[in-house]
Amino acid sequence: MRTLSVIGIGSGDPEHLTVQAIKAMNRARVFFIVDKGSEKSALVDVRTDICSRFMEHSDYRFVTIDEATRDRRPQDYKAEVGKWHRERADRYADAILENLGEDECGAFLVWGDPCWYDSTIRILQLILETGRVAFDYEVIPGIASFQVLAAKHRVPLNEIGEAVKITTGRKLADEGEARSAESLVVMLDGQCAFNTVPAAEYEIFWGAYLGMQTEVLRAGPLEDVADEIARVREERRVANGWIMDTYLLRRIRDA
């Protein structure tokens, strides 16, 4: 039977890879890479560089899958994502059928950790539900961007005895979301949603391109650094053609 490994590779630094991830990579003969366009070619380059560094055999190849399109500002967010996932599933299934032999092992190298705000597992499950192609798969955890963020800023994610909420920029902008935890980790924020919370009540630990040579960090009381973060974020996004960032919002004691 075909087998697939969904491997977390961290957020850009090849040294983020675990021993388990490297062993799983070396079982693979085909690496499936989603092509998200020339602006994000650096994400492809990191994956190919990781393979050249850690593969112990040369009998492997890369298969590119064109990214499915989606509406980034839909009226019905969940319906649009469901449609996007189904189109992705069709494309992934075609690629697996055409490029992975019955007894071969393939792999998807997933940014960060496959279990945090990534769709690869859901898409593979969708493929299995259709019955188009049979395979077994394993999931190899990786270092998530918010773990790297905390390490770079040398802060724990949680306050003593307190919970940490991990959410998205879209959810953070919803009324009341920010007040549900002392510490909020925010991912997938393309609109600087930290500007929607009471600035005087929070400090922020922000990072972009975590683990990469282009890494940039900022931290401080939100009311002091929010404008600078928004400016730096836009400058780097324009310069690089893309950006991946995340941040920790922490309530200031007695705020």
N, C-alpha and C positions, 0 to 999 in steps of 0.2 A: 504493500500500500504506500501511496505517497505520504510523506511526512513534511511538516512545516515547523519551523521554530520562529516564534515572535520574540525578538531579542531586544531588550532595553540596552541602549548604548550610551546613556548619559546625555549631557547637554552640549557636547562639542569637544571636550578634552578626551583624547584617546585613552588616557589613564583612568578614566571613569569606568572602563569595562571591567567586569568581574571575571574571575577565573571560569565560572560557570558559563558566562556569555562567550568567552573565547573558545571553550570546548564545544559549545553548541554551534558556533560559526564554522568550526573545522569539520563538523559533520555535514555541512551544506555543500551542494554542488551548484546551486542556483540562488542568486540573491535578487529578490524583486525590489525595485526602487521606483517609487512614484515620482514622476517628473512634474514638478510644480512650476515649470517655466524658467527662463533664463535668469530672472531676478533672484530666484532661490537656488541657483546652481551650486552655491556654497554648501547647501545641505546635502547635495549629492556628492560633492567632493569630499566632505568629511567621511561619508560612508565608504567611498572607494579607498580613501587613505587608511581607514581603519582596517579594511581587508588586506591591503598591501602590507600593513604592519604586523597583523596577528595571524594571518592564514599560514598554516604550516604545509600546505600543498598548493599547487597551481591549477588543479583540476576544478576550477569554478568559473562561473560566468555571471554577468549581470544582465537582467532583463528589465527594461524600462516600461512602466505602465503610465500612460497619459492620465493626468489628473482629471476627474470629472468636474464639471462646472457647477456652481451653486450661486444662489442669490444671497448676498451677504446682509441684506436688510429686508428680509421677508416679513410679511404680515403674520404668518404662522411659522414661527421658528422651528418647532419640532417637526412639523410636516415637511418643511424644506430640507431639514437634515435627514429625515427618513428617505426622501426622494434621492438625495445625494448619496446616501449609503447604498441604496439599491443599485444606482448606476455604478458606483465603485465596485460593488460585489460582482456585477456583470463583467467589468473589466478585469478584475482580479481572477475570476473564474476562467476567462479566456486565456489569460497569461499562464495560469497554472496548467491548464489542459494542453496548451501548445508548447510549453517549455520545460515541464517537469515530468520525467518518466515515471512509470508505475512504481518503481522501487527506489526513486531518488528522494533526496532530502533538499528542501528549499528553505529560505529564510527571509524574513522581513526585519530589517534593522530599524528599530523604532527609537525616535528621539526621546530622551528621558526614560520614563518607565511606561510599559504598555498598558498599565492599569490606571494611569492618571490622565484623563482628558485626551485619550487617543482612541481612534475608531477601529484599529486593525482587528482586535478580537471580535467586535460586533460584526464586522464585515465577513470574517471567516465563518462565523456562526450562520450568517445569512446565506452564504454559499452552500454550506452543508444542508441547510433547510430546503434549498431548492433541489438538491439531489443531482446537480449538474456534474459534480466531480467529488469523488470520495477522497478523504485524506484524514490523517490524525495530526494533531498539533500540540505543541508545548509552549508555555510562556515563561520566558526568562526575565526576572525583574532587573531593573536598572536604577541608576541614581537619578532621581527626579530633580528638575530645575530648582524647586523650592528648597531641597536639601543643600544644593550647591550655594544657593543664595544665602541661607543661614550660615553656612561655613565661611563664605567669603566675608560676611559682615561680623562673624564671630559672635553670633547671638543664638540663643535657643529659640525654637519656634514658639514654645509655650511659656506662659507665666506659671509660677509654682501652683500646682493644683487646678489649673485652668485648662479649658478646651481650646483647640485651634480649629477654626473653620476654614476649609479650602473651597474657594468659589471662583467665579469668573467675573470679568469686568461687566458683562451684561447683567449679571445678577446683583453685583455690587451697586449698580445704578438704580436698582429697584428700591423703593422707599422702605426703610426699616431694616434692610439686609445688614448694614454695617454695624448695627447695635446688638447683634445676636451672639457676639463672642468678644473676648478681650483681645484676641489675636486673630487676624484675618490674612490668609494667604490668597492672593489674587493672581489668577492666570488668565491667559487669552483676553487681555484687555487692549483693544485697539483704539480706545477713545479716551484714555486717561480718566477712567471712572473714579479715581481717587479724589477728583475735584468735586464729586457729588456728596462727600461726607463732610461733617463739621471739622474743618482743618485744625482748629485750636485744640481738638480733643485727641489727636493722633500724632504719632511719629511714624515715619515710613522708612523702610529698608528696601531699596530698589536696585535691580540689576538687569542688564541686557547682554545678550550674547555670552551668557555665563559659561565659563570653561574655554572660550575661544580666545584667540589673540586680540580680537576686537572688543573684549569684555569691558563694560563700563559700569561703575557702581556709584550710587548716591544714597545718603542717609541723613536724617535729621527731623526736626519737628515739621510736620506736613505744611504748616502755614509758611515756613521759611524756605522750603525746597521744592514745593509743588510746581511753581513756574519754571524753575531751572530744569527739573526732570522732564516736563513737557517739551521744553525747548531742545534739550539734548536728545530726547527720544526722536523728535521729528528730524533733527539734523542727521542723526545716525541712520534713520530709516531712509531718508533721501539719498544719503551717500552710499549706502549698501544695497538699496533696492528692496530691503526687507528688514524686519526686526522681530526678535523673540525676546520678550522681557517678562519679568514677574516681580512681585513685591509683597512685602509683609507690612500690614498696617497693625500697629499696636496702640491700644488706648493709653494715653498718658495718665498716670496715677493722679487722682484728685482733679482731673480735668472736668 
